Amino acid sequence: MRQLVVIERFCLTGHILSLVFGLAGLLLVLPNPEFIGTLPAFGQALFGWSMAGGGVVYILLGAATVALYAYRTLGWRAWLLFMLPAIGLSLSSELLGTSTGFPFGHYGYLNGLGYKIAGLVPFTIPLSWFYVGLSTFLLAWVGLEAIGMKGWVKTIGAIAVGALLLTAWDFVLDPAMSQTAYPFWEFRDPGQFFGMPYRNLSGWLGTGALFMSVAAFCWRNTTITLSRSQLTVPLIIYLVNFAFGAIITVNQLDARFWIPTVIGAILGVLPAMGLWWLAKPGDGSDAGTSTNDAAQPRSETEKATALKGSVPNVPVAVVSKSSS
């Protein structure tokens, strides 16, 4: 488990550094082409590669971070029961959106985010839905439970709040990725809400609520207990991805775009931090628990010892193969 933590932290660090490097390239280097011209041939080639593949790298590292985190703290079953619906349903929604205009409005992806599935949707897009979506859902799930919500009330609340946090990210992501000097997608029917169609926001809310509902149904018999320290990775993932879009938006677009940025912060950043704070402090351990994936003794001796501890007066020899 310790090795998984090391790999997870490595991926998280790489994810953050990739976002910082992307910001430097988009905000400092590309607007100053004379600087690029002073680089040696190797530097120019490296910069060209980073601009072409940087978006793919940061999304892959973000997805790897959250996948490892979920496997380690929730167990493989709860992890997959969220990841597979999130990827499958968000990809379906994106393919439908780029083909018909429903549910996000008419839009299309440009270059820079990797191979396009069916020539329409970069393969990295559903991965981003997964890793940010799981982060927001866990913050909502644990935070609402900490204030006493139980059963279906907590489930519905977690879906609603998780989808809202996810949509709040789009308040800064869409302007940054579609209306700046170096876009990654474009709306073919610019809308009234700072260039975004209103149905783009409802599409985000609906898509997030859909795959979170499926995951919540699959988790209905699962008890997940995470402390505040164990929620730090989801909080960091959410905050750094929100900050990435917000910094680009307020730096490359006019002052009007402070409005969606502030709205996004009010609906997303502040509630996310509040939900994290509501979680129980815990004992400092970094391992979560899930009733469906409880750790099992690995050796015969451990199995025998565990069984002896749970069944009084049963000799170890009765349950140990090695002693038969």
C-alpha positions as CSV (number, residue, x, y, z in Angstrom):
1,M,0.0,0.0,0.0
2,R,2.8,2.4,0.8
3,Q,4.1,2.0,-2.8
4,L,0.7,3.0,-4.1
5,V,0.8,6.1,-2.0
6,V,4.2,7.0,-3.4
7,I,3.0,6.5,-7.0
8,E,-0.2,8.4,-6.3
9,R,1.7,11.4,-4.8
10,F,4.1,11.3,-7.8
11,C,1.1,11.5,-10.2
12,L,-0.5,14.3,-8.2
13,T,2.7,16.3,-8.2
14,G,3.1,15.7,-12.0
15,H,-0.5,16.7,-12.5
16,I,0.0,20.0,-10.6
17,L,3.3,20.7,-12.4
18,S,1.7,20.0,-15.8
19,L,-1.0,22.5,-15.0
20,V,1.5,25.1,-13.9
21,F,3.7,24.5,-17.0
22,G,0.5,24.8,-19.2
23,L,-0.3,28.1,-17.6
24,A,3.2,29.4,-18.2
25,G,3.1,28.4,-21.9
26,L,-0.4,29.8,-22.5
27,L,0.0,33.1,-20.6
28,L,3.7,33.9,-20.9
29,V,5.4,32.1,-23.8
30,L,2.8,31.9,-26.6
31,P,1.9,35.6,-26.3
32,N,5.7,36.4,-26.8
33,P,6.8,34.6,-29.9
34,E,10.2,36.4,-29.9
35,F,11.1,34.4,-26.8
36,I,10.4,31.1,-28.6
37,G,12.7,32.3,-31.4
38,T,15.6,32.6,-29.0
39,L,15.3,29.0,-27.9
40,P,17.7,26.4,-29.5
41,A,16.3,23.9,-31.9
42,F,15.9,21.3,-29.1
43,G,14.1,23.8,-26.9
44,Q,11.7,24.8,-29.7
45,A,11.0,21.1,-30.4
46,L,10.3,20.4,-26.7
47,F,8.1,23.5,-26.4
48,G,6.2,22.4,-29.5
49,W,5.6,18.9,-28.1
50,S,4.5,20.3,-24.7
51,M,2.0,22.6,-26.3
52,A,0.7,19.8,-28.5
53,G,0.5,17.1,-25.8
54,G,0.5,19.0,-22.5
55,G,-3.3,18.8,-22.2
56,V,-3.2,15.0,-22.6
57,V,-0.5,14.7,-20.0
58,Y,-2.2,16.7,-17.2
59,I,-5.5,14.9,-17.7
60,L,-3.8,11.4,-17.7
61,L,-1.9,12.3,-14.6
62,G,-5.1,13.6,-12.9
63,A,-7.0,10.5,-13.8
64,A,-4.2,8.2,-12.6
65,T,-4.0,10.1,-9.3
66,V,-7.7,9.8,-8.6
67,A,-7.9,6.1,-9.8
68,L,-5.0,5.2,-7.4
69,Y,-6.6,7.2,-4.6
70,A,-10.0,5.5,-5.1
71,Y,-8.5,2.0,-5.2
72,R,-6.5,2.7,-2.1
73,T,-9.2,4.3,0.0
74,L,-12.4,2.9,-1.4
75,G,-11.4,-0.5,-2.7
76,W,-11.4,-1.8,-6.2
77,R,-15.2,-2.4,-6.3
78,A,-16.4,1.1,-5.3
79,W,-13.7,2.6,-7.5
80,L,-14.8,0.8,-10.6
81,L,-18.5,1.2,-9.8
82,F,-17.9,5.0,-10.1
83,M,-15.3,5.2,-12.8
84,L,-17.0,3.0,-15.4
85,P,-20.3,4.8,-15.4
86,A,-18.6,8.2,-15.2
87,I,-16.5,7.5,-18.3
88,G,-19.2,5.6,-20.2
89,L,-22.0,8.1,-19.6
90,S,-19.9,11.2,-20.0
91,L,-18.5,9.9,-23.3
92,S,-22.0,9.1,-24.5
93,S,-23.2,12.6,-23.6
94,E,-20.2,14.2,-25.3
95,L,-20.7,12.1,-28.5
96,L,-24.4,13.0,-28.5
97,G,-23.5,16.7,-27.9
98,T,-20.9,17.0,-30.6
99,S,-23.3,15.2,-33.1
100,T,-26.6,16.8,-32.3
101,G,-26.1,19.8,-30.1
102,F,-27.9,18.1,-27.1
103,P,-27.3,18.5,-24.2
104,F,-24.5,21.1,-24.3
105,G,-25.3,23.1,-27.5
106,H,-23.6,22.9,-30.8
107,Y,-19.8,22.7,-30.3
108,G,-16.8,20.9,-31.6
109,Y,-13.3,19.9,-30.3
110,L,-10.2,21.3,-31.9
111,N,-6.7,19.9,-31.4
112,G,-4.5,19.5,-28.3
113,L,-6.4,17.0,-26.2
114,G,-5.5,13.7,-27.9
115,Y,-7.0,11.2,-30.2
116,K,-10.7,11.8,-31.0
117,I,-13.1,8.9,-30.5
118,A,-15.3,8.6,-33.6
119,G,-13.5,11.7,-34.8
120,L,-15.5,13.8,-32.4
121,V,-14.5,13.6,-28.7
122,P,-10.9,13.4,-27.4
123,F,-10.3,10.3,-25.3
124,T,-9.1,12.5,-22.4
125,I,-12.5,14.2,-22.0
126,P,-14.4,11.4,-20.3
127,L,-11.3,10.9,-18.1
128,S,-11.6,14.5,-16.9
129,W,-15.3,13.9,-16.1
130,F,-14.2,10.9,-14.0
131,Y,-11.5,12.4,-11.9
132,V,-13.1,15.7,-11.2
133,G,-16.5,14.1,-10.8
134,L,-15.3,11.6,-8.2
135,S,-13.5,14.3,-6.3
136,T,-16.7,16.4,-6.1
137,F,-18.9,13.5,-5.3
138,L,-16.7,12.3,-2.4
139,L,-16.5,15.8,-0.9
140,A,-20.3,16.0,-1.0
141,W,-20.9,12.4,0.2
142,V,-18.6,12.6,3.2
143,G,-19.3,16.2,4.1
144,L,-23.1,15.7,4.1
145,E,-22.8,12.5,6.1
146,A,-20.7,14.5,8.7
147,I,-23.6,16.8,9.4
148,G,-26.0,13.9,10.0
149,M,-27.6,13.2,6.7
150,K,-28.3,9.5,6.2
151,G,-29.9,7.1,3.8
152,W,-31.7,8.4,0.7
153,V,-31.5,12.0,1.9
154,K,-27.7,11.9,1.9
155,T,-27.6,10.1,-1.4
156,I,-29.8,12.6,-3.2
157,G,-28.0,15.5,-1.5
158,A,-24.6,14.1,-2.5
159,I,-25.7,13.8,-6.1
160,A,-27.1,17.3,-6.2
161,V,-24.2,18.9,-4.5
162,G,-21.5,16.9,-6.3
163,A,-23.1,17.8,-9.7
164,L,-23.3,21.4,-8.7
165,L,-19.6,21.5,-7.7
166,L,-18.7,19.8,-11.0
167,T,-20.8,22.4,-13.0
168,A,-19.2,25.3,-11.1
169,W,-15.9,24.2,-12.6
170,D,-17.4,24.8,-16.0
171,F,-18.0,28.4,-15.2
172,V,-14.3,29.0,-15.6
173,L,-13.3,26.0,-17.8
174,D,-15.5,26.8,-20.8
175,P,-14.4,30.4,-21.2
176,A,-10.8,29.5,-20.8
177,M,-10.9,26.6,-23.3
178,S,-13.2,28.1,-25.9
179,Q,-12.9,31.9,-26.0
180,T,-9.2,32.6,-25.5
181,A,-6.5,33.1,-28.1
182,Y,-5.6,29.4,-28.0
183,P,-8.9,27.4,-27.7
184,F,-9.4,23.7,-27.4
185,W,-13.0,23.6,-28.4
186,E,-15.5,26.1,-29.9
187,F,-19.2,26.8,-29.6
188,R,-20.9,27.0,-33.0
189,D,-23.9,28.8,-31.6
190,P,-22.4,31.1,-28.9
191,G,-24.9,31.7,-26.1
192,Q,-26.1,34.5,-24.0
193,F,-24.1,33.5,-20.8
194,F,-20.7,34.9,-21.5
195,G,-20.5,33.1,-24.8
196,M,-21.9,29.9,-23.4
197,P,-25.4,28.6,-24.2
198,Y,-27.4,28.2,-21.0
199,R,-28.1,24.6,-21.9
200,N,-24.4,24.0,-21.7
201,L,-24.6,24.5,-18.0
202,S,-27.8,22.4,-17.7
203,G,-26.0,19.7,-19.8
204,W,-23.1,19.7,-17.3
205,L,-25.4,19.5,-14.3
206,G,-27.5,16.7,-15.9
207,T,-24.5,14.6,-17.1
208,G,-22.8,14.8,-13.7
209,A,-26.0,14.0,-11.9
210,L,-26.6,11.0,-14.2
211,F,-23.4,9.2,-13.6
212,M,-23.3,10.1,-10.0
213,S,-26.8,8.6,-9.6
214,V,-25.7,5.4,-11.2
215,A,-22.6,5.3,-8.9
216,A,-24.8,6.0,-5.8
217,F,-27.1,3.2,-6.8
218,C,-24.2,0.8,-7.1
219,W,-22.8,2.1,-3.8
220,R,-26.2,1.6,-2.0
221,N,-24.8,-1.3,0.2
222,T,-21.4,0.3,0.7
223,T,-20.4,2.2,3.8
224,I,-17.5,4.6,3.0
225,T,-15.7,6.3,5.9
226,L,-13.1,9.0,5.0
227,S,-11.6,11.5,7.4
228,R,-10.7,15.1,6.5
229,S,-7.1,14.2,5.9
230,Q,-8.2,11.5,3.5
231,L,-10.4,14.0,1.6
232,T,-7.4,16.2,0.9
233,V,-6.5,14.6,-2.4
234,P,-10.1,15.2,-3.9
235,L,-10.0,18.8,-2.6
236,I,-6.6,19.5,-4.1
237,I,-7.7,18.0,-7.4
238,Y,-10.8,20.2,-7.5
239,L,-9.0,23.4,-6.5
240,V,-6.1,23.1,-8.8
241,N,-8.3,22.3,-11.8
242,F,-10.6,25.2,-11.0
243,A,-7.7,27.5,-10.5
244,F,-6.3,26.5,-13.9
245,G,-9.4,27.6,-15.7
246,A,-9.9,30.7,-13.5
247,I,-6.4,32.0,-14.0
248,I,-6.6,31.7,-17.8
249,T,-10.1,33.2,-17.9
250,V,-9.3,36.3,-15.8
251,N,-5.9,36.9,-17.6
252,Q,-6.9,36.4,-21.2
253,L,-10.5,37.6,-21.3
254,D,-12.0,41.0,-20.4
255,A,-13.2,42.2,-17.1
256,R,-16.7,40.8,-17.7
257,F,-15.5,37.3,-17.2
258,W,-14.8,38.0,-13.5
259,I,-18.5,37.5,-13.1
260,P,-18.7,33.8,-14.1
261,T,-15.4,33.3,-12.2
262,V,-16.8,34.7,-9.0
263,I,-20.0,32.7,-9.5
264,G,-18.0,29.5,-10.0
265,A,-16.0,30.2,-6.8
266,I,-19.2,30.8,-4.8
267,L,-20.9,27.7,-6.1
268,G,-17.9,25.5,-6.2
269,V,-14.7,26.5,-4.3
270,L,-16.3,27.7,-1.1
271,P,-18.7,24.8,-0.7
272,A,-15.9,22.3,-1.6
273,M,-13.7,23.7,1.2
274,G,-16.6,23.8,3.6
275,L,-17.5,20.1,2.9
276,W,-13.9,19.1,3.4
277,W,-13.8,21.0,6.7
278,L,-17.0,19.3,7.9
279,A,-15.4,15.8,7.5
280,K,-14.2,14.3,10.8
281,P,-10.5,15.0,11.5
282,G,-9.7,11.3,11.9
283,D,-6.6,9.8,13.5
284,G,-4.1,10.8,10.8
285,S,-4.3,7.4,9.0
286,D,-4.5,7.7,5.2
287,A,-6.4,4.5,4.5
288,G,-10.2,4.7,4.0
289,T,-12.7,1.9,4.5
290,S,-15.4,0.3,2.4
291,T,-17.6,-2.5,3.7
292,N,-17.4,-4.2,0.3
293,D,-13.6,-4.3,0.2
294,A,-12.5,-5.0,3.8
295,A,-8.9,-6.1,4.0
296,Q,-8.5,-9.9,4.3
297,P,-5.7,-11.7,6.1
298,R,-3.2,-12.8,3.5
299,S,-1.4,-15.7,5.1
300,E,-2.8,-19.0,6.6
301,T,-1.5,-17.9,10.0
302,E,-3.2,-14.5,9.7
303,K,-6.4,-16.3,8.6
304,A,-6.3,-18.6,11.6
305,T,-5.5,-15.8,14.0
306,A,-8.3,-13.7,12.7
307,L,-10.8,-16.5,12.9
308,K,-9.7,-17.4,16.4
309,G,-10.2,-13.8,17.5
310,S,-13.8,-13.8,16.1
311,V,-14.8,-17.3,17.3
312,P,-14.1,-18.0,21.0
313,N,-12.5,-21.3,22.0
314,V,-11.7,-22.5,18.5
315,P,-8.0,-23.7,18.4
316,V,-5.8,-22.3,15.7
317,A,-5.0,-25.8,14.5
318,V,-8.6,-26.4,13.4
319,V,-8.5,-23.6,10.8
320,S,-4.9,-23.7,9.8
321,K,-4.0,-26.0,6.8
322,S,-0.4,-25.9,7.7
323,S,-1.1,-27.7,11.0
324,S,-3.3,-30.5,9.6
